[in-house]
Amino acid sequence: MPQVEAWERVLVDADFPTSTHGAIGCRTCHGGPAGENAFEVAHEGVVTDPSEGDAAACTPCHADIVAKVGVSLHATQNGYFMAYQNRAGSALDAAGYAEMFAARCASCHGTCGQCHISRPASVKGGLISGHQFRTTPSQRENCTACHGSRIGEEFRGEHAGIPEDVHWRSGMNCMACHDANDLHGDGTTPTDRYANNAGPQCTNCHPDAESATSDVTHHAIHGGKVACQVCHSLEYKNCYSCHVDLDAQGLRFPSELDFRIGRNPHPTERHPYDYVVVRHVPIAPDTFEPWGLELANYAGEPTWRMATPHNIQKNTPQTESCDQCHASLDLFLTTPYIQELIDRGVMTSEELDANADIVVDEIPGMQ
């Protein structure tokens, strides 16, 4: 996402001073010496993002929300910590990972202001609506500024030959499914996004999708056993497509989009399915060597994780023919497929052991 022009980054809308937040005065949130109007002096000690850290500027009026956000995945990014801990085989406080993460990665986490006032820091910030506070974040300027390379492009149909998500086509945006309780958190710290009890589920809007009495035959047969995306999503981007694949000259390039079904790596009450769509995550045995850290238990965690592509369609090749899944392994994550990627130098041999429990090497229903 390109940066906004310098003047757009700081221009305050003329109506802002009379708004609810504008009326309390700039220094209330941003600090700075009182009674000073000269630029250099007035900006001494100014806090660019008052919602950073403990969100002290927001707490007096929004204490209940701030308390939840503070332990949410948007603030803590706990999924990264748990994934590292599982692969390292050691406690976080003994590994030095938290310190390195804070120094090199934590700038990507979300703050109140980076959703409701400006663009996220990951795309160099910049006011969106002249410092006006937006109750509902901008899908393009906020949500997909951070979640754009996969989710945003999939959702809006920006991959050649792949149509936009049916929900986007119907006029829905991110907040249609991801409400405030999901984004702010419910006051708990989930281990990852799929353990987030405040997160959306397809059955919120499609209650009969997993019912054994559904009028849709495939829903009645596969409900609760096969994740919705297995039948209703199309090809999507995998991390190795852009990060490690090489062309004939040894240059990095995005390979074709892919679609893979695997066994559920971590079944939960909210996601109990036997089969799910899986996406490769960008992790290798030596990923943290520059940090002086080892992944001693690398193969103890799958490198293909459950995915929820945002390119949902009512009709897909999977819904048109049972043979897509029950007569061929072409759509599945198989041992030979991983071996092929290893042979191409895209993955390391350790990935065979890491994904042994989720590969599908026999056609379902044909064993």
C-alpha positions as CSV (number, residue, x, y, z in Angstrom):
1,M,0.0,0.0,0.0
2,P,1.6,3.4,-1.0
3,Q,2.1,6.0,1.6
4,V,-0.2,9.0,1.6
5,E,1.2,12.5,0.7
6,A,3.0,14.3,3.5
7,W,0.3,17.0,3.8
8,E,-2.5,14.3,4.0
9,R,-0.7,12.6,6.9
10,V,-1.2,15.6,9.2
11,L,-4.0,17.7,7.8
12,V,-6.7,18.2,10.4
13,D,-10.3,18.6,9.2
14,A,-11.8,22.1,9.9
15,D,-14.7,20.5,11.7
16,F,-12.6,18.4,14.0
17,P,-12.2,21.1,16.8
18,T,-16.0,21.1,17.3
19,S,-16.3,17.3,17.4
20,T,-16.6,15.4,20.6
21,H,-12.9,14.6,20.7
22,G,-11.7,17.8,19.2
23,A,-13.5,19.8,22.0
24,I,-11.3,18.4,24.7
25,G,-8.2,19.9,23.1
26,C,-5.1,18.5,21.5
27,R,-2.9,18.5,24.6
28,T,-5.4,16.4,26.6
29,C,-4.3,13.4,24.5
30,H,-1.0,14.4,22.9
31,G,0.6,16.3,25.7
32,G,3.0,19.2,25.0
33,P,3.6,22.4,27.0
34,A,0.5,24.5,27.7
35,G,0.3,28.1,26.5
36,E,2.9,27.6,23.8
37,N,2.1,28.2,20.1
38,A,5.5,28.3,18.4
39,F,5.8,25.1,16.4
40,E,9.1,23.9,17.9
41,V,8.2,24.6,21.5
42,A,4.6,23.5,21.3
43,H,5.6,20.1,19.9
44,E,8.1,19.3,22.7
45,G,7.1,16.0,24.3
46,V,4.2,15.5,22.0
47,V,3.0,11.9,21.9
48,T,2.3,10.9,18.3
49,D,0.0,8.0,19.1
50,P,-1.6,8.4,22.6
51,S,-3.3,5.1,22.2
52,E,0.1,3.2,22.1
53,G,1.0,1.0,25.1
54,D,-1.5,1.3,27.9
55,A,-3.7,3.6,25.9
56,A,-3.7,6.1,28.7
57,A,-5.4,8.8,26.6
58,C,-8.4,6.5,25.8
59,T,-8.8,5.0,29.2
60,P,-10.7,7.8,31.0
61,C,-13.6,7.6,28.6
62,H,-13.3,4.0,27.3
63,A,-11.9,2.0,30.2
64,D,-14.0,-1.1,29.6
65,I,-12.9,-1.3,25.9
66,V,-9.3,-0.5,26.6
67,A,-9.1,-3.3,29.2
68,K,-10.4,-5.9,26.6
69,V,-8.2,-4.6,23.8
70,G,-5.1,-4.7,26.0
71,V,-5.3,-8.5,26.2
72,S,-6.7,-9.1,22.7
73,L,-4.8,-10.7,19.8
74,H,-4.7,-7.3,18.1
75,A,-2.7,-5.9,21.0
76,T,-0.7,-9.0,22.2
77,Q,-0.2,-10.9,19.0
78,N,-0.2,-13.9,21.2
79,G,-0.5,-16.4,18.4
80,Y,3.1,-15.7,17.4
81,F,4.3,-16.3,20.9
82,M,2.5,-19.6,21.3
83,A,3.7,-20.8,17.9
84,Y,7.3,-20.0,18.8
85,Q,7.0,-21.6,22.2
86,N,5.7,-24.8,20.6
87,R,8.5,-25.0,18.1
88,A,11.3,-23.9,20.4
89,G,10.3,-26.4,23.1
90,S,11.1,-23.9,25.8
91,A,9.3,-21.3,27.8
92,L,9.2,-17.8,26.3
93,D,10.8,-16.1,29.3
94,A,13.8,-18.4,29.0
95,A,14.4,-17.9,25.3
96,G,14.8,-14.1,24.8
97,Y,12.1,-14.3,22.1
98,A,9.9,-11.7,23.7
99,E,12.7,-9.1,23.7
100,M,13.6,-9.7,20.1
101,F,9.9,-9.7,19.0
102,A,9.3,-6.4,20.7
103,A,12.4,-4.9,19.0
104,R,11.8,-6.2,15.5
105,C,8.2,-7.2,15.1
106,A,5.8,-5.5,17.6
107,S,5.3,-2.4,15.5
108,C,2.7,-4.3,13.5
109,H,0.3,-4.6,16.4
110,G,-2.9,-2.6,16.4
111,T,-3.7,0.4,18.6
112,C,-7.0,2.3,19.1
113,G,-5.8,5.2,16.9
114,Q,-4.5,3.0,14.2
115,C,-8.0,1.6,13.6
116,H,-10.1,4.7,14.3
117,I,-8.1,7.7,13.4
118,S,-5.1,7.0,11.2
119,R,-3.6,4.3,9.0
120,P,-1.5,1.6,10.8
121,A,2.1,2.2,11.5
122,S,3.0,-0.7,9.3
123,V,2.0,1.4,6.3
124,K,3.6,4.5,7.7
125,G,0.5,6.0,9.2
126,G,-1.3,9.1,8.1
127,L,-4.7,10.6,9.1
128,I,-7.6,9.1,7.3
129,S,-10.4,11.6,7.8
130,G,-8.6,14.7,9.0
131,H,-8.3,13.4,12.6
132,Q,-12.0,12.6,12.8
133,F,-12.7,9.6,14.9
134,R,-14.3,6.8,12.8
135,T,-16.6,4.5,14.8
136,T,-16.3,2.0,12.0
137,P,-12.7,1.6,10.6
138,S,-12.1,1.9,6.9
139,Q,-11.8,-1.6,5.4
140,R,-9.2,-0.5,2.9
141,E,-7.3,2.1,4.9
142,N,-7.3,0.2,8.2
143,C,-8.3,-3.5,8.0
144,T,-6.6,-4.5,4.8
145,A,-3.7,-2.1,5.4
146,C,-2.5,-4.9,7.7
147,H,-4.4,-7.8,6.3
148,G,-4.2,-7.0,2.7
149,S,-1.6,-9.3,0.9
150,R,-3.8,-12.3,1.5
151,I,-7.2,-11.4,2.9
152,G,-7.7,-8.1,1.2
153,E,-6.7,-9.3,-2.3
154,E,-8.8,-12.5,-1.9
155,F,-11.9,-10.7,-0.6
156,R,-11.9,-8.0,-3.3
157,G,-11.1,-10.4,-6.1
158,E,-7.7,-8.9,-7.0
159,H,-6.1,-12.3,-7.9
160,A,-6.3,-12.8,-11.7
161,G,-9.0,-15.4,-12.6
162,I,-10.3,-15.6,-9.0
163,P,-13.7,-13.8,-8.4
164,E,-14.3,-11.6,-5.4
165,D,-15.8,-13.1,-2.2
166,V,-19.5,-13.5,-2.5
167,H,-19.9,-11.4,0.7
168,W,-17.9,-8.5,-0.8
169,R,-20.0,-8.8,-4.0
170,S,-23.1,-8.6,-1.8
171,G,-22.0,-5.3,-0.3
172,M,-20.6,-6.6,3.0
173,N,-17.3,-5.4,4.5
174,C,-15.0,-6.8,7.2
175,M,-17.2,-5.6,10.0
176,A,-20.2,-7.5,8.7
177,C,-18.6,-10.6,10.2
178,H,-15.8,-9.2,12.5
179,D,-17.8,-7.1,15.0
180,A,-16.5,-4.9,17.8
181,N,-16.5,-7.8,20.3
182,D,-14.2,-9.8,17.9
183,L,-11.9,-6.9,17.1
184,H,-11.7,-5.5,20.7
185,G,-11.6,-8.9,22.3
186,D,-13.8,-10.4,24.9
187,G,-11.4,-9.8,27.8
188,T,-9.4,-13.1,27.3
189,T,-6.1,-13.7,25.6
190,P,-6.6,-16.5,23.1
191,T,-3.7,-18.7,22.0
192,D,-4.4,-17.9,18.4
193,R,-7.2,-16.4,16.2
194,Y,-9.0,-19.7,15.9
195,A,-9.2,-20.0,19.7
196,N,-10.9,-16.6,19.9
197,N,-14.4,-17.2,21.3
198,A,-15.5,-13.8,20.1
199,G,-14.6,-14.6,16.5
200,P,-17.2,-15.2,13.7
201,Q,-18.5,-18.5,12.5
202,C,-20.3,-19.3,9.3
203,T,-23.2,-20.7,11.3
204,N,-23.9,-17.2,12.8
205,C,-25.6,-16.4,9.5
206,H,-26.1,-19.9,8.1
207,P,-27.4,-21.9,11.1
208,D,-28.3,-25.0,9.1
209,A,-24.9,-25.3,7.3
210,E,-23.8,-28.0,9.7
211,S,-27.1,-29.5,10.5
212,A,-27.7,-33.2,9.9
213,T,-31.3,-32.2,8.9
214,S,-30.2,-29.5,6.4
215,D,-32.0,-29.4,3.1
216,V,-28.6,-29.3,1.4
217,T,-27.5,-32.9,1.1
218,H,-23.8,-32.1,1.3
219,H,-24.4,-30.0,4.5
220,A,-26.3,-32.9,6.1
221,I,-23.5,-35.3,5.2
222,H,-20.4,-33.3,6.0
223,G,-21.7,-30.8,8.6
224,G,-19.3,-30.6,11.5
225,K,-16.8,-32.9,9.8
226,V,-15.7,-30.7,6.9
227,A,-14.9,-27.0,7.3
228,C,-17.1,-24.7,5.1
229,Q,-14.0,-23.4,3.2
230,V,-13.2,-26.9,1.9
231,C,-16.2,-26.7,-0.4
232,H,-16.8,-23.0,-0.8
233,S,-13.4,-21.4,-1.3
234,L,-11.1,-21.3,-4.3
235,E,-7.3,-21.0,-4.9
236,Y,-5.5,-18.7,-2.4
237,K,-2.1,-17.4,-1.7
238,N,0.4,-19.4,0.3
239,C,3.4,-17.8,2.0
240,Y,6.0,-19.8,0.1
241,S,4.5,-18.4,-3.1
242,C,6.2,-15.1,-2.6
243,H,8.9,-15.7,0.0
244,V,10.9,-18.6,-1.2
245,D,9.9,-19.8,-4.7
246,L,12.5,-19.2,-7.4
247,D,12.4,-18.9,-11.2
248,A,14.9,-20.4,-13.6
249,Q,17.3,-17.5,-13.0
250,G,17.1,-18.0,-9.3
251,L,15.0,-14.9,-8.8
252,R,12.1,-14.8,-6.3
253,F,8.6,-14.7,-7.8
254,P,5.0,-15.3,-6.8
255,S,4.0,-18.8,-8.0
256,E,0.5,-19.8,-8.9
257,L,-2.2,-19.7,-6.3
258,D,-2.9,-23.0,-4.6
259,F,-5.6,-24.9,-2.8
260,R,-4.9,-27.7,-0.3
261,I,-7.1,-29.7,2.1
262,G,-5.5,-31.3,5.1
263,R,-6.5,-32.9,8.4
264,N,-7.3,-30.4,11.1
265,P,-4.0,-29.6,12.9
266,H,-5.7,-28.5,16.1
267,P,-9.4,-29.5,16.5
268,T,-11.3,-27.4,19.0
269,E,-14.9,-27.0,20.1
270,R,-15.4,-24.1,17.7
271,H,-13.5,-25.9,14.9
272,P,-14.0,-29.6,15.3
273,Y,-13.7,-30.5,11.7
274,D,-11.8,-33.6,10.4
275,Y,-10.8,-31.8,7.2
276,V,-9.9,-28.1,6.8
277,V,-8.2,-25.9,4.2
278,V,-4.6,-25.4,5.1
279,R,-2.1,-22.7,4.3
280,H,1.7,-22.9,4.6
281,V,3.2,-20.5,7.1
282,P,6.6,-18.9,6.6
283,I,8.7,-20.8,9.1
284,A,12.0,-22.8,8.6
285,P,14.3,-24.5,11.1
286,D,16.8,-21.6,10.8
287,T,14.3,-18.7,10.9
288,F,15.4,-17.3,14.2
289,E,19.1,-18.0,13.9
290,P,19.9,-14.3,13.4
291,W,18.2,-13.8,16.8
292,G,20.5,-16.4,18.4
293,L,17.5,-18.7,19.0
294,E,16.9,-22.3,18.0
295,L,13.7,-24.1,17.1
296,A,14.6,-27.4,18.8
297,N,11.1,-28.7,18.4
298,Y,10.5,-27.5,14.8
299,A,8.8,-30.7,13.7
300,G,6.5,-30.7,16.7
301,E,4.1,-28.2,15.1
302,P,2.7,-28.4,11.5
303,T,3.9,-25.8,9.1
304,W,0.6,-26.0,7.3
305,R,-2.1,-24.5,9.5
306,M,-5.8,-24.2,9.3
307,A,-6.8,-21.4,6.9
308,T,-10.0,-19.5,6.2
309,P,-9.6,-18.0,2.7
310,H,-11.7,-14.9,2.1
311,N,-12.8,-15.8,-1.4
312,I,-16.0,-17.7,-0.6
313,Q,-18.3,-18.7,-3.4
314,K,-21.6,-20.5,-3.3
315,N,-20.6,-22.7,-6.3
316,T,-17.1,-24.0,-6.7
317,P,-15.5,-27.0,-8.5
318,Q,-15.8,-28.9,-5.2
319,T,-19.6,-28.3,-5.0
320,E,-20.1,-29.4,-8.6
321,S,-18.6,-32.9,-8.3
322,C,-18.0,-35.3,-5.5
323,D,-15.1,-36.7,-7.5
324,Q,-13.1,-33.6,-6.7
325,C,-12.4,-35.1,-3.3
326,H,-13.5,-38.7,-3.5
327,A,-11.9,-39.8,-6.7
328,S,-8.6,-37.9,-6.6
329,L,-6.0,-36.5,-4.1
330,D,-5.3,-33.5,-6.3
331,L,-6.7,-31.0,-3.9
332,F,-5.2,-32.5,-0.8
333,L,-2.0,-31.9,1.1
334,T,-0.1,-35.1,0.4
335,T,3.3,-36.5,1.3
336,P,4.3,-36.5,-2.4
337,Y,3.2,-32.9,-2.8
338,I,5.4,-31.8,0.1
339,Q,8.3,-33.9,-1.2
340,E,7.9,-32.1,-4.6
341,L,8.3,-28.7,-2.8
342,I,11.3,-30.1,-1.0
343,D,12.9,-31.2,-4.2
344,R,12.3,-27.8,-5.7
345,G,14.1,-26.2,-2.7
346,V,11.0,-24.5,-1.6
347,M,10.8,-26.3,1.7
348,T,13.2,-28.3,3.9
349,S,13.0,-32.1,4.6
350,E,11.9,-31.4,8.2
351,E,8.5,-30.5,6.9
352,L,7.7,-34.1,6.2
353,D,7.8,-34.9,9.9
354,A,6.2,-31.6,10.9
355,N,3.1,-32.3,8.8
356,A,2.9,-36.1,9.1
357,D,-0.4,-35.9,11.1
358,I,-2.2,-33.7,8.7
359,V,-1.3,-35.0,5.3
360,V,-4.0,-36.9,3.4
361,D,-2.4,-39.8,1.5
362,E,-5.6,-41.9,1.0
363,I,-8.8,-40.7,-0.7
364,P,-11.4,-40.0,2.0
365,G,-14.1,-42.6,2.1
366,M,-12.0,-45.0,0.0
367,Q,-9.8,-46.5,2.7
